[in-house]
Every structure is written in C-alpha cells, then in structure tokens.
Amino acid sequence: MQKPSIPQGTRDFGPAQVARRQYIFSVIRRTFETFGYAPLETPTLENLSVLTGKYGDEGDQLLFKVLNSGNFLVKERRGEITPLLTAEDLDAGPKVVLPKIAEKGLRYDLTVPFARYVAMNRGTLTFPFRRYQMQPVWRADRPQRGRYREFWQCDADVVGTDSLLCEAEIVLMMSRVFTELGLHDFTIKINHRGVLRNIYQALGGEGQEADLFVAIDKLDKIGRDGVSKELLEKGFAEPTIDTLFALLGVEGDFEEKLRRLLAGFVTAGVEPDGTRPDEDSSDEDDELAYYRGLKELVEVHALLQASGFKQFDRLEFDPTLARGLSYYTGCIFEVKINNVAMGSVSGGGRYDNLTGSFGLPGVSGVGFSFGVDRIYDCLESLDLFTETGETPTRCLITNFDQASGRAALPLLAELRAAGIPAELYPDAGKLQKQFKYADAKGIPLVIVLGPEELAAGVAKVKIMKTGEEKVLPLGEVVGALTV
C-alpha cells in the first residue's frame, strides 16, 4: 500500500488554518478595493515564452516546466512517427531539449501574467488600469521556513501612468494592512533602481550592472563578506567594493541618507540623469533633481506627507535594497516584520516597459505583492490570531431520535435563512457525544431540542464557552441569536 504524501514545499490546510488565511485575505482585499483596485484572475499555466527572460537567469532556473501532453518524445502525424529529440539535441543540453518537450510552465509570479493580460486586452481596458490579483504561484526553490514551492501572492498593480502618487499609495496600503493585522513592528524599506545605477556609475563600472544588483540583493542573507566574495568572483576590484559599501552604508534619517548619497555621487563625478528645475538656483533641493532616483524618492516622501501619513518612523530609505527581479526600473519596496525571524513579507516596484516584451511598449506600471504564507507564519509566531474553530458553524442542534431530528428541521431552515450558520447533528445519539463534537469543532452554541423541549414548545440554548444555558420559546430562538 502506498503511503500518502504531498510534494516537498507544498502544504495541506485544515479548516482552522483556512479560516485564518481567509481573514488575512479579507483584510488585504478590503484594502485593495478601498484604493480602487478591481479583481482579476489569470491561468495557472502560462506559455514558457511568456515567463522566460523576465526574472533574470536565477529566476528562470526556478520556473516549473510542464511536459507536453501525450508522448512528448515523438510526433505522430498521418501514421508517421517522428522523434522530437535526436542524439545531437541531447548532447546540446537542456536549452535545446526543453523547448521541444515543454511549452508551458506554472506561473512564477502574478506581475508578468498581468502584463501579458494588459497587452492582449489593450483595446478593452481603461487606462490607468488598476487591478488586484490573489492566486497561488510556484517556484522550484529549496523549501525552508517561510519559503515554499507553492504559495499565495496578493498583488495590486496600476499601469498606464507615471504618477508617483501610485508609489505613495503603495506605502499607504502596506501600512494599512499590517496595522490592521496587528503587526505593528514593521519597516517599509524603499529605494530606487536609479540610485543603484548611480552607485554603479560611482564605482566606474561598465557592463556588470546586473551582477552588482544580484549581489546586493543577497546582502541581508549572506552578509558583507558573502557579497564581497561574489563580487570579487565577478571581477570587481577590492577598492571598488570598499567604495560600494561606503555608499551603501550612509546613515541618518530619510533625508540625511539622500543628502549623503548626493554628496557621494557629486564627489565621484557621476553623470546626472535628470535636469535641475531651475539652473540658476543653488538650492540643495534642486541639486537632488540632477538624479532621477533621488528626486523621485523626495517626491514620494512629500506625497505621503500631503496624504496625512503618520508612520514615517516605519518608512526607511535603504540604499542596499535591490529587489532581484530584472524588470524593475524605478522605486522599489520591501517590508520586514522586525520581531519575527522572517524574510520580506511584501515587496514590489516600478517597471517602465514590462508590457513591451508583449508588443505594447511605453506603458509604465507599478505594483507590489503581499506574501500571505509568510504573513500567516508571522501572525502565528506572535500569537496574533483570534480563536478560530474548525468550522463556520455557529449553532449545533442536537439529535435525540428520528422524531426529534425531523422536528428540528424547520428551526434549522429558519436559522440558515436568517444567515446563521447551523447544522443538525446527523445521527441520533447520546448528548455527551454531541457536546463533545461541538467543543472539538469550536461551535459556540448548542441548541438542545429533545422530546421534552418539543412538548413544551421551547428550546434550550447552551453557550459552550461559559456553560450558561437559556430556555427560549421556539418562536424566539432565531430572533435571540440574530441580536
């Protein structure tokens, strides 16, 4: 007999766990809709041509590929069988073999499928187009706590606008969700890919920008020594690496870090990627406008102030934040829960031309995602979940015998019609067993309706948590429970 099992990196969720997860989903969904985002769903499977090349080399390696249906090794047409793979193909390796045996893959994230959807439906959408999406994604990663091969993401994106108001509203939504969930000790980290490009220019680099970003993105995982080793292996010189960490290590509050980076760029002779609004002005704020990344971070900060944002102590400008996905071009975000040993629980950023790979160039977008599974683990670690039973049932009606069971059906129907989740114990039996059933499932109320109660036209309602009992006329039970 085969022992039942599930693939590594996946999980089953029991009723109590699902109820807790639904609570998280409801908070996130309510926030998305409050900010004007509409729901969207895309298929589990995408063509590999849609997915590959969007996440960088490391991301592409984590894609789950799906073998073509049928006999994927041969092609049969009009009775003739042609091998799809030759000895030369096998010698050439996976890059040649894969396209011939696998044309589809499981989605890696929700952003690329969204970009594909926008490109395919451009004629029917009203821009700027806001959507939210709450679906599972898959990554062929090494499973560990907080990192699964199948997990849920809750994305919100807006495309068709360059407005930095969208970035400011991402911070507002992040703050709102974590505060409502009771996760008050969080930090929203923000950076800009333009800042990272300027840092790269300050190093005098050329042609290795992606290598630098990938290495910096690992800083919180492998530390300075690990990043230094990786950069040395990529050909970066030790003095260059020292300069890098001097720039990344600027200290102070949001504005102080911006000023110190600006001074570093000017000293290093970094070419400006913006234009001062007033060339005759010597104001330091105008100096920031030389560099797109610094300028846009200042603007996002100002928009948050104008929006009444009160949690600037939770917002940190972090020059080391890189976000590994290669399609980001502007502001990038990440959220950490500080009192739990867990990776980022939310992240995202601006992408200027993701739809361009699908034939729709010049459409800028920005979005972010909540990692529900990591948020769940944080809430569980901090014991922040309220008591949740294994069932939504609020009332259990007892079943003494066949006659009383049938006599309870009209009351059962009334309870459900009134929107009260209720069930009748299906088998006649001892009361002790039925009370034990209600207790085990977390059903808060038990309605005792036996021969004596039916004869008197009453029902006995027991509150399981306190043991308190109330006797009510049958006609008043539903009304009493809806108060």
C-alpha positions in Angstrom: 0.0 0.0 0.0 1.4 3.4 -1.0 2.0 5.8 1.8 0.1 9.1 1.2 2.3 12.2 0.8 2.5 15.6 -0.9 5.3 17.2 -2.9 8.0 18.8 -0.9 7.4 22.5 -0.4 3.6 22.2 -0.6 1.1 22.0 2.3 -2.4 21.0 3.2 -4.5 23.5 5.1 -7.1 22.3 7.6 -10.4 24.2 8.2 -9.0 26.2 11.1 -5.9 27.2 9.1 -8.1 28.1 6.1 -10.3 30.3 8.3 -7.2 32.2 9.5 -5.9 32.6 5.9 -9.3 33.9 4.8 -9.1 36.5 7.5 -5.7 37.7 6.0 -7.2 37.7 2.5 -10.2 39.7 3.6 -8.0 42.5 5.2 -5.9 42.7 2.0 -8.9 42.5 -0.4 -10.7 45.2 1.6 -7.6 47.5 1.4 -7.1 46.9 -2.4 -10.8 47.8 -3.1 -10.7 50.8 -0.8 -7.9 52.2 -3.1 -9.9 51.5 -6.2 -8.3 48.2 -7.5 -10.6 45.7 -9.4 -10.2 41.9 -9.2 -8.5 39.8 -11.9 -7.5 36.2 -12.4 -5.1 34.6 -14.9 -4.5 30.9 -15.7 -2.2 28.7 -13.6 -0.4 27.7 -16.8 1.4 30.2 -19.0 3.4 29.6 -22.1 7.1 29.4 -21.2 7.8 32.0 -23.9 5.8 34.4 -21.7 7.6 33.6 -18.5 11.3 33.2 -19.5 13.6 36.1 -19.7 11.5 38.2 -17.3 13.1 37.3 -13.9 16.8 37.1 -14.6 18.9 34.0 -15.0 18.3 32.9 -11.4 14.6 33.3 -11.7 14.4 31.4 -14.9 16.0 28.4 -13.2 13.2 28.4 -10.6 10.4 28.0 -13.2 8.4 24.8 -13.0 8.2 23.5 -16.6 5.2 21.3 -17.7 5.9 18.4 -20.1 3.8 18.5 -23.3 0.8 16.2 -23.1 0.8 12.7 -24.7 4.1 11.2 -25.9 6.3 14.2 -25.7 9.3 12.3 -27.1 7.7 11.7 -30.6 5.4 13.5 -33.0 2.8 11.4 -34.8 1.1 12.6 -38.0 -0.8 10.5 -40.5 0.6 7.4 -39.1 4.2 8.5 -39.3 6.2 8.8 -36.1 9.0 11.3 -36.0 11.3 11.5 -32.9 11.3 15.0 -31.4 14.7 14.5 -29.8 17.8 13.5 -31.6 21.2 12.4 -30.1 22.5 15.8 -31.2 19.8 17.5 -29.2 20.6 15.5 -26.1 24.3 16.3 -26.5 23.5 20.1 -26.8 21.9 20.1 -23.4 18.7 21.4 -21.6 18.5 24.7 -23.6 17.9 22.8 -26.8 15.9 19.9 -25.3 13.5 21.9 -23.2 11.6 23.8 -25.9 10.9 20.6 -27.7 9.3 18.8 -24.8 7.8 21.6 -22.6 5.9 24.6 -24.0 4.1 25.6 -20.8 5.1 26.4 -17.2 3.5 27.2 -13.8 3.3 31.0 -13.2 6.3 32.3 -11.2 4.5 35.5 -10.1 1.4 37.5 -10.9 3.1 40.5 -12.4 4.2 39.0 -15.7 0.9 37.3 -16.4 -0.8 40.7 -15.7 1.5 42.4 -18.2 0.6 39.7 -20.8 -3.1 40.2 -20.0 -2.8 44.0 -20.5 -1.1 43.6 -23.8 -3.7 41.1 -25.0 -6.7 43.2 -23.9 -5.3 46.7 -24.5 -8.3 47.7 -26.7 -10.9 47.0 -24.0 -9.1 48.4 -20.9 -9.5 51.9 -19.5 -6.1 53.4 -18.6 -4.7 53.9 -16.0 -5.8 50.3 -15.3 -5.8 49.2 -11.6 -6.2 45.5 -10.8 -5.6 43.2 -7.8 -5.0 39.5 -8.0 -5.0 36.9 -5.3 -3.8 33.5 -6.5 -1.1 30.8 -5.9 2.3 30.9 -7.6 5.1 28.2 -7.9 8.9 28.3 -7.7 11.3 25.4 -7.8 13.2 26.7 -4.8 14.7 24.9 -1.9 11.9 24.6 0.7 12.5 26.1 4.2 10.5 28.0 6.8 8.9 31.0 5.1 9.9 29.7 1.6 7.6 27.3 -0.2 7.3 25.9 -3.7 3.7 26.7 -3.8 2.5 29.9 -2.1 -0.1 32.6 -2.5 0.5 36.2 -3.5 -1.8 39.1 -3.3 -0.8 41.7 -6.0 -2.0 45.2 -6.7 -0.8 46.9 -9.9 -1.6 50.0 -11.9 -0.4 50.5 -15.5 -0.7 53.4 -17.8 0.6 56.2 -15.6 4.0 57.6 -14.5 2.5 59.3 -11.4 4.4 58.9 -8.2 1.1 59.1 -6.4 0.9 55.4 -7.1 4.1 54.7 -5.3 2.9 56.8 -2.3 -0.3 54.8 -2.2 1.6 51.5 -2.2 3.2 52.7 1.1 -0.2 53.7 2.4 -1.7 50.3 1.6 1.2 48.4 3.1 1.0 50.4 6.3 -2.8 49.9 6.5 -2.8 46.1 6.0 0.0 45.4 8.6 -1.5 47.8 11.1 -5.0 46.2 10.7 -3.5 42.7 11.1 -1.9 43.8 14.4 1.7 43.6 13.0 2.8 47.0 14.3 6.5 46.4 14.4 7.2 46.6 10.7 9.6 48.5 8.4 8.7 49.6 4.9 12.0 49.8 3.0 12.2 52.0 -0.1 14.9 52.5 -2.7 15.1 53.4 -6.4 16.8 51.5 -9.2 18.1 54.8 -10.4 20.0 55.2 -7.1 21.6 51.8 -7.6 22.6 52.7 -11.2 24.2 55.9 -9.9 26.1 53.9 -7.3 27.3 51.6 -10.1 28.4 54.6 -12.1 30.2 56.0 -9.0 32.2 52.7 -9.0 33.2 53.4 -12.6 31.6 50.1 -13.6 30.6 49.1 -17.1 28.6 46.1 -18.4 28.2 44.4 -15.0 25.2 46.3 -13.6 23.0 43.2 -13.3 25.8 41.3 -11.4 26.0 44.1 -8.9 22.2 44.3 -8.3 22.0 40.5 -7.9 24.9 40.5 -5.3 23.5 43.5 -3.3 20.1 41.8 -3.2 21.7 39.0 -1.2 23.3 41.3 1.4 20.8 40.5 4.2 21.2 36.8 3.5 24.9 36.3 3.1 26.3 39.5 4.7 29.0 41.8 3.5 31.7 39.1 3.3 29.5 36.9 1.1 28.6 39.8 -1.2 32.3 40.8 -1.4 33.3 37.3 -2.3 30.7 37.1 -5.0 31.7 40.5 -6.5 35.4 39.5 -6.4 34.5 36.4 -8.4 32.7 38.6 -10.9 35.8 40.7 -11.4 35.2 43.7 -9.2 38.3 45.1 -7.5 38.7 45.3 -3.8 38.9 49.2 -3.7 35.7 49.3 -5.8 33.9 47.0 -3.3 35.1 49.3 -0.4 33.6 52.3 -2.2 30.4 50.4 -2.8 29.9 49.7 0.9 30.8 53.2 1.9 27.9 54.4 -0.4 25.5 51.7 0.8 26.4 52.4 4.4 25.2 56.0 4.6 23.4 56.7 7.9 20.8 59.0 9.2 17.1 59.6 8.6 15.4 59.5 5.2 16.5 63.0 4.1 20.1 62.7 5.6 20.7 59.5 3.6 19.6 61.2 0.4 21.9 64.2 1.0 24.9 62.0 1.8 24.4 59.8 -1.3 24.1 63.0 -3.3 27.4 64.2 -1.9 28.9 60.8 -2.8 27.7 61.0 -6.4 28.9 64.5 -6.9 32.4 63.6 -5.5 32.6 60.5 -7.7 31.6 62.6 -10.8 28.5 60.6 -11.5 26.8 62.0 -14.6 23.3 63.4 -13.9 20.3 61.5 -15.2 17.9 64.5 -14.7 17.7 68.2 -15.1 17.5 70.8 -12.4 14.2 72.6 -12.4 16.0 76.0 -12.1 19.5 76.1 -13.4 20.1 79.5 -11.7 19.2 78.1 -8.3 21.8 76.9 -5.9 19.2 75.4 -3.5 20.2 71.9 -2.4 16.8 70.5 -3.2 17.4 71.4 -6.8 20.7 69.5 -6.7 18.8 66.4 -5.9 16.8 66.8 -9.1 20.0 66.0 -11.1 19.4 62.4 -10.3 16.1 60.8 -11.1 16.2 58.2 -8.3 16.9 60.8 -5.5 14.4 63.2 -6.9 11.6 60.7 -7.1 12.2 59.4 -3.6 11.9 63.0 -2.3 8.6 63.4 -4.2 7.1 60.2 -2.8 8.0 61.4 0.7 6.3 64.7 0.0 3.2 63.0 -1.3 3.0 60.8 1.8 3.2 63.9 4.0 0.4 65.6 1.9 -1.7 62.4 2.3 -1.6 62.5 6.1 0.7 59.5 6.5 1.6 59.2 10.2 4.1 56.3 10.2 7.3 57.8 8.9 9.1 56.0 11.7 8.2 52.8 9.8 9.5 54.1 6.4 13.2 53.6 5.8 15.2 54.7 2.7 17.6 51.7 2.3 20.2 52.0 -0.5 21.0 48.3 -0.1 17.6 47.3 -1.2 17.9 45.9 -4.8 14.9 43.5 -5.4 16.3 40.7 -7.6 13.7 40.8 -10.4 15.2 42.3 -13.5 12.1 44.2 -14.8 12.2 46.9 -12.0 13.3 50.4 -13.2 12.1 52.9 -10.6 11.1 52.9 -6.9 11.3 49.5 -5.2 9.8 48.4 -1.9 10.1 45.7 0.7 8.5 45.1 4.1 10.1 43.3 7.0 8.4 42.3 10.3 11.0 43.2 12.8 10.1 41.0 15.8 9.9 37.7 13.7 12.9 35.9 12.1 11.4 36.0 8.6 12.3 37.3 5.2 10.4 40.1 3.4 6.6 39.7 3.6 5.8 42.3 0.9 7.6 43.9 -2.0 7.3 45.5 -5.4 8.3 48.4 -7.5 8.0 50.4 -10.7 8.5 48.8 -14.1 8.6 51.1 -17.2 8.3 48.6 -20.1 7.3 45.1 -18.9 4.4 45.1 -21.5 6.9 46.0 -24.2 8.0 42.3 -24.5 4.4 41.5 -25.4 4.1 44.1 -28.1 2.9 47.0 -26.0 5.8 49.4 -25.5 5.9 52.6 -23.4 3.3 51.5 -20.8 4.7 52.2 -17.3 3.4 50.3 -14.3 4.0 49.9 -10.6 2.8 47.3 -8.2 3.5 45.2 -5.2 2.6 41.9 -3.5 1.8 40.6 -0.1 3.2 37.1 0.7 0.2 35.6 2.5 2.1 32.5 3.7 4.8 34.5 5.4 2.3 36.9 6.9 0.5 33.8 8.3 3.7 32.5 9.8 4.4 35.9 11.4 0.9 36.1 12.9 1.2 32.6 14.2 4.6 33.2 15.7 3.4 36.3 17.5 0.1 34.5 18.6 -2.0 37.3 17.0 -4.7 35.1 15.6 -8.1 35.2 17.4 -9.6 31.9 18.4 -10.8 30.2 15.2 -12.8 27.0 15.2 -12.6 24.3 12.6 -16.0 25.3 11.1 -18.0 28.4 10.5 -21.0 26.7 12.1 -22.4 28.9 14.9 -25.2 26.6 16.2 -25.5 22.8 16.5 -28.9 21.4 17.0 -28.9 18.1 18.9 -30.5 14.9 17.6 -32.2 12.6 20.2 -34.1 10.3 17.9 -35.7 10.2 14.5 -38.8 12.1 15.5 -37.0 15.0 17.3 -34.4 15.1 14.5 -37.1 15.7 11.9 -38.9 18.1 14.1 -35.7 20.2 14.3 -35.6 20.7 10.5 -37.9 23.7 10.4 -35.8 25.5 13.0 -32.6 24.6 11.1 -34.1 26.1 8.0 -35.1 29.3 9.8 -31.6 29.7 11.3 -29.9 29.4 7.9 -32.5 31.7 6.2 -31.5 34.3 8.9 -27.9 34.0 7.9 -26.9 32.0 11.0 -24.5 29.1 10.0 -26.1 26.0 11.6 -26.2 22.2 11.4 -28.2 19.4 12.8 -26.1 16.5 14.3 -26.8 13.8 11.6 -27.1 10.8 13.9 -29.3 10.2 16.9 -27.2 9.6 19.9 -26.0 10.5 23.4 -25.9 14.2 24.3 -22.4 13.9 25.7 -21.1 12.8 22.3 -22.8 15.6 20.5 -21.5 18.2 23.0 -18.0 16.8 22.6 -18.4 17.1 18.8 -19.4 20.8 19.2 -16.5 21.5 21.5 -13.9 19.9 19.3 -15.1 21.9 16.2 -15.3 25.2 18.1 -19.1 25.6 17.6 -20.1 28.2 20.2 -23.8 27.4 20.7 -25.7 24.1 21.1 -29.5 24.1 20.8 -30.9 21.2 22.8 -34.2 20.1 21.2 -35.4 16.8 22.7 -38.8 15.3 23.2 -39.3 17.3 26.5 -38.4 20.6 24.8 -40.6 19.9 21.8 -43.6 19.0 24.0 -43.1 22.3 25.9 -42.6 24.3 22.7 -39.2 25.5 23.9 -35.5 25.1 23.1 -32.5 25.1 25.4 -29.5 27.1 24.2 -26.2 26.3 25.7 -23.2 28.7 25.4 -20.3 26.3 25.2 -17.5 28.7 26.4 -19.3 29.5 29.7 -21.7 26.6 30.2 -24.6 29.1 30.6 -28.0 27.8 29.5 -31.1 29.7 28.4 -34.6 28.3 27.8 -36.4 30.2 25.0 -39.8 29.7 23.3 -39.2 28.0 19.9 -40.5 31.1 18.1 -38.0 33.4 19.7 -34.8 31.4 19.2 -33.8 32.8 15.8 -34.6 36.4 16.9 -32.5 36.0 20.0 -29.5 34.7 18.0 -29.6 37.5 15.5 -29.3 40.3 18.0 
